[in-house]
Each structure stands twice: as structure tokens, then as C-alpha cells.
Amino acid sequence: MSNRVPRALVHGLGLALGAVAMGYLAATLEEGLLGFALGLFWSLAIAAVLSHRSTMHFGGEPWWRVVVIAGLLIRVPIVFVHIVIGYLVYGGQQDFAAYHYWGVDLVVKLLRGNFEFFEIPYLDPSQGGAAVVTRFLAVATFVFGPGLTGLFIMSGIVGFMGSYLFVRAFQAAFPGTPEIRRVALMMFFFPSLAFWTSLLGKDSWTMLFLGMSTYAGARMLATPRPRYLLGFFASLALVATIRPPVGLAIVVAASAVLLMTVRRHMVSGPAAVLRPVVWAACAMVIVVAVAVVAEPIRKYEQAFSADTPLTEGMLNLAVHKGAGLSTDPNASGSSIHHNIQPGVVGYLKFLPQGMFAFMFRPLVFEAHNILALAASLEGTTLLVITLWRLPSLLRALRLTLRDPFVTYCVMVLLTVTAGLAPESNFGVVVRHRAMVLPFFFMLMTIPRERMRAVERVPASARVGPTAAMPVRTRP
């Protein structure tokens, strides 16, 4: 008891001093400086908490504390790079300026008695994602202030939390493997992953909810709990609202894992009697999940005509985008001229080169300015890393349909890449690539022990990580 009292006094004194400091800053600093002060304060506070938690989750090694703190604080200078590029290069004509205005405007209206904050236009799929992100930014305004700098730093923290959850998901899927260090380094410090997930807008929130859904799914496969299932569906709904194609990819991947898991559970024994019931339940879950993301995706069909089937409409969209007609009017960057023939067969023939372009282009000789050169150098680096880690990628392909978590990662990677491959704008391609890089990095680091463990386990028993490798319990 005597040790707890001084510790509580120290914590209370620290909170009191922090409150006084915040009040002083709010009363004396300009809006931009206040946003920086608040953002830096919360960055340091979160870094302190996560550094302590990370040493608990990852075996108590000091290495993790350094990596977590550095991975978070490195996003502070990245934020200023975003602001400088946005205003000096593009003159402030970027999405983040609109998001900042909308978020602060909602707060002002709410304080004046206008409750537009609670009117989220879910029925309009073209505005649902932006509306949800704007509401998140409005709430963040109460914590980080109304300044652009503070909200930008908040976005960096949100993107970092997504990377952190991906690392935790890898740990839950492959407990005890040393490969997790390589995953952490790539998740926190790979340039485009750190850069684009620190942008004020949809990208950072997409990264967070993708990390949440992947972590919840990995924990569900390891130790099924209702809270993991609830977290998975909640994060799926948010991803589907913000980025409908990515939400559809998660539904496809989760459906494949669900059917594979059910099949292995119901192979033989007394449980086989319930096989029809379980199949019917799985079918209902899939139908509901598809219905959740189907309506937002129909905005692609609306670009053509109401009589066009959804599949045909998306293929037509791919042809138009491949011809250089990007659907993002605010996108910057040079064009990628794809040659996509109409129809399903033509699209399938295009996919190999389109998916390669999405993952690795622009190449060095395609760079025409400094920003394109930076993107091309990173694409080349990613290609070199891919060739270096090719054995692990082949190992992941061999584990597909045998290991549920690997199946999930492969399905999300292929579905999102195939769906976004027709994008004809280099700037959009580099930005959207950040959504699939976490899955690609995890597949690059599949431990050899997982292959040996899966090969030793009978097919009927391969359900989740617990069937192949022991799960390390939290100290």
C-alpha cells in the first residue's frame, strides 16, 4: 500500500501539471502552435503508454520500446512534409484542406446548437466515407484543437496505431517467431506506409480499421471470443464505408476463411450431423456481409447507367480508367496507359501487368519530377525486397487454403490489387498501395516453422494458429 500511494500521487501531480500546461497553451499560443503542442503532447503520451505495453506484449525486450517510440515520433516530421508539399507544391488544393474545414465546421455548428453532426448520409454511398471521416475529425478537434497541424499529427497517430495493430496481428498468428522484428520495421518505417498513413483524410483511418479487422481476425482464429468477432464486424463496416472496394475484399477473404474452417470442423465425427446447419449459418453470414458493402460499391455502377449489371459496370470502369480517365478529379501525378480489352476475358488478361504496375510502378526511368523519383526509388526497393523474400512468398502460396490467416492475407492482397490495378494515375496508385503493403509484408515474413508445423498436423485439425504453433500467453 505504501508504494501505491506515492505512485498515485506522482500520477495525479503529473496530470494536474499537464492540465495546467494545456490551459496555458490554449490561452497564449496561436492556433498552429497550439495544434503542434497538443499533437506533440499526445504523441509523447501515447508513445509512453505503448512503449510500456509493447515490452509486455513482445517479451520485455528494450528493442521493442525503441522501435515503437521511434515509429510513432517519426510521423511528426512527416506531417510537416505533407503540409509543405500540400501548400508549396499544390497550393493547398488538396483533400486535407477540405477535411479540415468540414471537421471544424461541424464542431462550430454543434456548439451553436446545430446537430448536423449526427446526420451521417449513409444512404448516399458517394458521401458516406467522407462523412464518417469528417465526424472522426470533428471529435478529434476537441482533443487536438482546431488547427491543421494538430489534426495532421492526430492522423499520424491514427495511422501508426494501424501499423501497431498489424504487428500485433502477426504476433497472434505466428506467436514466438523472430520474424516479427522484420515485420515491425517494415510496418513502422517503410516510407510510403509511414507517409501516406499520416495524411489528414481517409488514408490514416483506413489503415487503422484495416489493422483492427486483421488483429481481431487473427485473435479470433487463435482464441475465439465474442469481443473479437464484434471488433471484426465493426471495423469491417467502417472500412466498407470509407473504402468500399477494400471492404469487399475483406468480405471475400473472411468468407473463404470461414468456409475453410467450417469444412475442417465438420469433416467427420459427431459434429458432422450439424454440417447442414453450420453451412446455412455461414451462408447467411456471407449474404449479410456482402449486403453491407454492396450498396456503397454500387456508386461505380452509377457512373454508367442504372441498367448496367454491377460486374459489367466495374469492368467498363476499368476500361475507362485504363484509357487515362481517372475517377479521382483531385488526383495528381502522371498517367499510366493500360491496354484493357472489354469483357471479363480482357480484364483477366490485363491483370498480371496491371497488378505488377500497382505494386511496383513507377519505375526509375518513368520519373519526371522529384516526387515521382522518390516514388520510383521506393518501388524499386520494394521489388528488390520482394525478390529477396521470394522464398517466404512461395511459402505463403503453399500455405494458402491450408492456413486460415495466410489465406486471409493472400485473398485481401489479391482482391484489392486486382480491383485497383486499372487505376491510371501514378499519384493515386502510390497512395492506394499503402492499403495492401501490410498484407504483402506479412506474407513476406512467413516463418519456416509454420510450414513444418502445418505439414505435421492432419488436414482435419488445421483450423487456426493454435493447431500449428503454440500461442504465447501474455505475462
C-alpha positions in Angstrom: 0.0 0.0 0.0 2.8 2.4 0.9 4.3 2.0 -2.7 0.9 2.6 -4.3 0.2 5.9 -2.6 3.3 7.7 -3.7 2.9 6.4 -7.2 -0.8 7.6 -7.3 0.4 11.0 -6.0 3.0 11.2 -8.8 0.5 10.3 -11.4 -2.0 12.8 -10.1 0.6 15.5 -9.9 1.6 14.8 -13.5 -2.0 15.0 -14.7 -2.5 18.3 -12.8 0.6 19.8 -14.2 -0.4 18.6 -17.7 -3.8 20.2 -17.3 -2.3 23.5 -16.2 0.1 23.4 -19.2 -2.7 22.7 -21.6 -4.7 25.6 -20.2 -1.8 27.9 -20.5 -1.0 26.9 -24.1 -4.7 27.2 -25.1 -4.7 30.8 -23.7 -1.4 32.0 -25.1 -0.5 30.2 -28.3 -1.6 30.8 -31.9 -3.8 28.1 -33.4 -1.0 26.5 -35.4 1.4 26.4 -32.4 -1.4 25.1 -30.2 -2.1 22.3 -32.6 1.6 21.4 -32.6 1.9 21.5 -28.8 -1.3 19.4 -28.4 -0.2 16.9 -31.1 3.3 16.5 -29.6 1.9 16.1 -26.1 -0.4 13.3 -27.1 2.3 11.7 -29.3 4.6 11.5 -26.3 1.8 10.3 -24.0 0.8 7.5 -26.4 4.4 6.6 -27.0 5.0 6.3 -23.3 1.9 4.0 -22.9 2.7 1.9 -25.9 6.4 1.5 -25.0 5.3 0.0 -21.7 2.7 -2.2 -23.3 5.0 -3.3 -26.1 7.6 -4.6 -23.7 4.8 -6.7 -22.1 3.4 -8.0 -25.4 6.8 -8.7 -27.0 8.8 -10.4 -24.3 10.1 -7.5 -22.3 12.9 -6.6 -24.7 14.0 -3.0 -24.7 14.4 -3.2 -28.5 10.6 -3.0 -28.8 10.4 0.1 -26.8 12.8 2.0 -29.0 11.1 0.8 -32.2 7.6 1.7 -31.0 8.6 5.2 -29.8 10.6 5.9 -33.0 7.8 4.5 -35.2 5.4 7.0 -33.7 7.6 10.1 -33.4 8.9 9.7 -36.9 5.5 10.7 -38.1 5.7 14.2 -36.6 8.2 15.5 -39.3 6.3 13.5 -41.9 3.3 15.6 -41.0 5.1 18.8 -41.8 6.3 17.4 -45.1 2.7 16.8 -46.0 1.8 20.4 -45.2 4.7 21.9 -47.0 4.1 19.8 -50.2 0.4 20.5 -50.0 0.8 24.2 -49.9 4.0 24.9 -51.7 3.6 22.4 -54.5 -0.1 22.1 -54.9 -1.2 25.5 -53.5 -3.5 24.0 -50.8 -5.7 22.3 -53.4 -5.7 19.0 -51.7 -8.3 16.9 -49.9 -6.8 17.5 -46.4 -7.8 21.2 -46.6 -11.5 20.3 -47.2 -11.5 17.7 -44.4 -10.0 20.2 -42.0 -12.7 22.8 -42.9 -15.6 20.3 -42.7 -14.4 18.8 -39.4 -14.0 22.2 -37.7 -17.3 23.5 -39.2 -19.2 20.6 -37.7 -17.8 21.4 -34.3 -18.8 25.1 -34.6 -22.3 24.1 -35.7 -22.6 21.6 -32.8 -21.6 24.2 -30.2 -24.2 26.6 -31.7 -27.0 24.0 -31.4 -26.9 22.7 -34.9 -26.9 18.9 -34.7 -25.9 18.2 -38.3 -23.0 16.2 -36.7 -25.5 13.3 -36.2 -26.9 13.3 -39.7 -24.5 10.9 -41.5 -25.6 10.4 -45.1 -25.2 6.6 -45.2 -27.8 6.4 -47.9 -25.6 8.3 -50.3 -22.6 6.0 -50.9 -20.6 8.7 -52.6 -20.6 10.8 -49.4 -20.7 8.1 -46.7 -17.0 7.6 -46.3 -16.1 11.3 -46.3 -18.9 12.0 -43.8 -17.7 9.3 -41.4 -14.1 10.6 -41.6 -15.3 14.2 -41.1 -17.1 13.1 -37.9 -14.0 11.5 -36.6 -12.1 14.7 -37.3 -14.7 16.7 -35.5 -14.4 14.6 -32.4 -10.6 14.8 -32.6 -10.9 18.6 -32.7 -11.9 18.6 -29.0 -8.6 16.8 -28.2 -6.1 18.2 -30.7 -7.6 21.6 -31.2 -9.0 23.1 -34.4 -5.6 23.7 -36.0 -4.5 22.0 -39.2 -1.2 20.9 -37.6 -2.8 19.2 -34.6 -5.3 17.3 -36.7 -2.4 16.2 -39.0 -0.4 14.9 -36.1 -3.6 13.1 -34.9 -3.8 11.5 -38.4 -0.2 10.3 -38.0 -1.0 8.8 -34.6 -4.1 7.0 -36.1 -2.0 5.6 -39.0 0.7 4.5 -36.5 -2.0 2.6 -34.5 -3.0 0.8 -37.6 0.6 -0.4 -38.1 0.9 -1.4 -34.5 -2.3 -3.5 -34.8 -0.9 -5.2 -37.9 2.2 -6.1 -35.9 0.0 -7.5 -33.1 -2.0 -9.4 -35.6 1.2 -11.1 -37.0 2.2 -11.9 -33.4 -1.2 -13.5 -32.7 -1.0 -15.5 -35.9 2.7 -16.6 -35.6 3.5 -16.4 -31.8 7.1 -16.7 -30.8 8.6 -16.2 -34.2 11.7 -13.8 -34.6 10.4 -12.7 -37.9 8.1 -10.3 -36.1 11.0 -7.9 -35.8 11.3 -7.6 -39.6 7.5 -7.1 -39.8 7.6 -4.3 -37.2 10.4 -2.5 -39.0 8.6 -2.6 -42.3 5.2 -1.6 -40.8 6.6 1.4 -38.9 9.4 2.7 -41.2 8.7 1.7 -44.8 8.5 5.2 -46.5 5.1 5.1 -48.3 3.4 3.2 -45.5 4.5 5.8 -42.9 4.0 8.7 -45.3 0.5 8.1 -46.7 -1.0 6.8 -43.5 0.0 10.1 -41.9 -2.2 12.1 -44.3 -5.2 14.0 -43.0 -8.2 12.2 -44.6 -9.3 8.7 -45.4 -6.0 7.0 -45.6 -5.0 7.1 -41.9 -8.4 5.9 -40.8 -8.4 3.1 -43.4 -5.1 1.9 -42.1 -6.4 1.9 -38.5 -9.6 -0.1 -39.3 -7.7 -2.5 -41.6 -5.3 -3.1 -38.7 -8.3 -3.6 -36.3 -10.0 -6.1 -38.6 -6.8 -8.0 -39.2 -5.9 -8.1 -35.5 -9.5 -9.1 -34.5 -9.5 -11.8 -37.2 -6.1 -13.2 -36.1 -7.2 -13.3 -32.4 -10.5 -14.9 -33.4 -8.6 -17.7 -35.2 -6.3 -18.3 -32.3 -8.8 -18.0 -29.4 -12.4 -17.4 -30.5 -14.1 -14.8 -28.3 -17.3 -12.7 -28.9 -15.3 -9.4 -28.5 -13.0 -10.3 -31.4 -16.0 -11.2 -33.6 -17.6 -7.9 -32.7 -14.4 -5.9 -33.3 -14.0 -7.6 -36.7 -17.5 -6.7 -37.9 -17.3 -3.2 -36.5 -14.0 -2.5 -38.3 -15.3 -4.2 -41.4 -18.3 -1.8 -41.5 -16.1 1.2 -41.1 -13.6 0.1 -43.8 -16.5 -0.7 -46.2 -17.9 2.8 -45.6 -14.6 4.6 -46.1 -13.2 2.4 -48.9 -15.9 0.1 -50.4 -13.6 -2.0 -52.6 -11.4 -2.8 -49.6 -14.4 -3.7 -47.6 -15.5 -6.1 -50.3 -12.0 -7.7 -50.3 -12.2 -8.3 -46.6 -15.6 -9.9 -47.0 -14.3 -12.2 -49.7 -11.2 -13.1 -47.6 -13.2 -13.7 -44.4 -15.8 -15.8 -46.3 -13.0 -18.0 -47.7 -11.6 -18.5 -44.2 -15.0 -19.2 -42.7 -15.9 -21.8 -45.3 -12.4 -23.4 -45.0 -12.6 -23.5 -41.2 -16.2 -24.9 -41.1 -15.3 -27.6 -43.6 -12.4 -28.8 -41.4 -14.5 -28.7 -38.3 -17.3 -30.8 -40.0 -15.2 -33.4 -41.7 -16.1 -36.3 -39.5 -17.3 -37.4 -36.1 -20.5 -36.4 -34.2 -20.2 -32.8 -35.3 -20.9 -33.9 -38.9 -24.6 -34.2 -38.1 -24.7 -30.4 -37.7 -23.0 -29.8 -41.0 -26.1 -28.5 -42.9 -27.0 -26.2 -40.1 -23.5 -24.7 -40.0 -23.4 -24.3 -43.8 -26.7 -22.5 -43.7 -25.4 -20.2 -40.9 -22.2 -19.5 -42.9 -24.3 -18.7 -46.0 -26.4 -16.2 -44.0 -23.3 -14.5 -42.6 -21.8 -14.2 -46.1 -25.0 -12.8 -47.5 -25.3 -10.2 -44.7 -21.7 -9.2 -45.0 -21.9 -8.8 -48.8 -25.1 -6.7 -48.4 -23.2 -4.4 -46.0 -20.7 -3.5 -48.6 -22.8 -3.9 -51.8 -24.6 -0.6 -51.6 -21.5 1.6 -51.4 -19.9 -0.3 -54.3 -22.9 0.5 -56.5 -21.6 4.0 -56.9 -19.3 2.6 -59.5 -22.2 1.3 -61.4 -24.0 4.7 -61.3 -21.2 6.2 -63.4 -22.6 4.4 -66.4 -26.4 3.6 -66.3 -28.9 2.1 -64.0 -29.5 -0.8 -66.4 -25.8 -1.9 -66.4 -25.1 -5.0 -64.2 -22.7 -4.4 -61.4 -19.9 -6.6 -62.8 -20.1 -5.2 -66.3 -20.2 -1.7 -64.9 -17.0 -2.2 -62.9 -15.3 -3.8 -65.9 -16.3 -0.7 -68.0 -15.0 1.5 -65.3 -11.7 -0.4 -65.5 -11.5 0.2 -69.3 -12.2 3.9 -68.8 -9.6 4.2 -66.1 -7.1 2.3 -68.2 -7.6 4.7 -71.0 -6.4 7.5 -68.8 -9.7 8.7 -67.4 -9.0 8.7 -63.6 -12.1 8.8 -61.4 -10.3 11.0 -58.9 -10.6 14.6 -60.1 -8.2 15.8 -57.3 -5.5 13.2 -58.2 -2.0 14.4 -59.1 0.7 12.6 -60.9 1.3 11.3 -64.4 -0.9 8.8 -66.2 -0.4 5.0 -66.6 -1.8 4.0 -70.0 -3.2 0.5 -69.7 -4.5 -1.5 -72.6 -7.6 -3.2 -71.3 -9.9 -5.0 -73.7 -13.6 -5.0 -72.8 -15.1 -8.0 -71.1 -14.1 -10.4 -68.4 -11.5 -12.2 -70.5 -9.9 -9.0 -71.5 -9.7 -7.9 -67.9 -8.2 -11.2 -66.7 -5.5 -10.9 -69.4 -4.7 -7.4 -68.2 -4.4 -8.4 -64.5 -0.8 -9.6 -64.5 0.7 -6.4 -65.9 -1.9 -4.3 -64.0 -1.1 -5.8 -60.6 2.6 -5.5 -61.3 2.1 -1.8 -62.1 0.1 -1.3 -58.9 2.7 -2.9 -56.7 6.0 -1.7 -58.2 5.5 1.2 -60.6 6.5 3.9 -61.3 9.9 2.7 -62.3 13.0 4.9 -62.2 13.0 5.7 -65.9 9.3 6.8 -65.6 10.1 9.6 -63.1 9.6 13.1 -64.4 10.0 15.1 -61.2 11.3 14.9 -57.6 8.1 13.3 -56.2 7.9 10.8 -58.9 11.6 9.9 -58.5 11.0 9.3 -54.8 8.1 7.0 -55.6 10.1 5.2 -58.2 13.0 4.6 -55.9 10.6 3.1 -53.3 9.0 0.9 -56.0 12.4 -0.4 -57.0 13.3 -1.0 -53.4 10.1 -2.9 -52.9 10.8 -5.0 -56.0 14.3 -5.8 -54.6 12.8 -6.8 -51.2 10.3 -9.0 -53.0 13.0 -10.9 -54.9 15.0 -11.2 -51.6 12.0 -12.6 -49.7 10.7 -14.7 -52.6 11.1 -18.0 -50.7 8.8 -16.7 -48.0 6.2 -15.6 -50.6 6.3 -19.0 -52.2 5.9 -20.5 -48.7 2.8 -18.3 -48.3 1.4 -19.5 -51.5 1.9 -23.1 -50.4 0.1 -22.4 -47.2 -2.9 -20.8 -48.9 -6.0 -22.8 -48.3 -4.1 -24.7 -45.6 -3.5 -21.9 -43.0 -6.5 -19.6 -42.4 -4.6 -16.4 -41.6 -2.3 -16.8 -44.6 -5.4 -17.4 -46.7 -6.9 -14.2 -45.4 -3.8 -12.2 -46.2 -3.5 -13.6 -49.7 -7.2 -13.1 -50.5 -7.1 -9.4 -49.3 -3.9 -8.7 -51.2 -5.1 -10.3 -54.5 -8.6 -8.9 -54.3 -7.6 -5.3 -53.6 -4.8 -5.3 -56.0 -6.9 -6.8 -58.8 -9.7 -4.3 -58.1 -7.4 -1.2 -58.1 -5.0 -2.3 -60.8 -6.8 -0.4 -63.6 -6.0 3.0 -61.9 -4.4 5.2 -64.5 -2.8 7.8 -62.2 0.6 7.2 -60.6 -0.2 9.5 -57.7 -3.3 7.5 -56.8 -1.5 4.2 -57.3 1.3 5.0 -54.9 -1.3 6.3 -52.3 -3.6 3.3 -52.6 -0.7 0.8 -52.5 -0.3 1.6 -48.8 -3.6 -0.3 -48.1 -2.1 -3.6 -49.3 1.5 -3.3 -48.2 0.8 -4.6 -44.6 -0.6 -7.8 -46.0 2.3 -8.1 -48.5 4.9 -7.6 -45.8 3.3 -10.2 -43.5 3.3 -12.7 -46.4 7.0 -11.9 -47.0 7.9 -13.0 -43.4 6.0 -16.3 -43.1 8.3 -18.3 -40.7 9.6 -21.7 -41.9 8.4 -23.2 -38.7 4.7 -22.6 -39.8 5.2 -24.7 -42.9 6.7 -27.6 -41.0 4.1 -27.4 -38.3 1.2 -27.4 -40.7 2.7 -30.3 -42.6 2.8 -32.3 -39.3 -0.9 -31.6 -38.4 -3.6 -33.6 -40.1 -5.8 -31.6 -42.5 -8.9 -32.0 -40.4 -7.2 -30.4 -37.5 -5.8 -27.3 -39.3 -8.1 -24.7 -38.0 -6.1 -21.8 -36.7 -2.7 -20.8 -35.2 -3.3 -23.0 -32.2 -3.3 -26.0 -34.3 0.0 -25.3 -35.9 2.1 -23.4 -33.3 1.7 -22.7 -29.6 0.2 -19.4 -28.6 2.3 -17.4 -26.2 0.2 -16.2 -23.3 0.6 -12.6 -22.1 2.7 -12.3 -19.0 
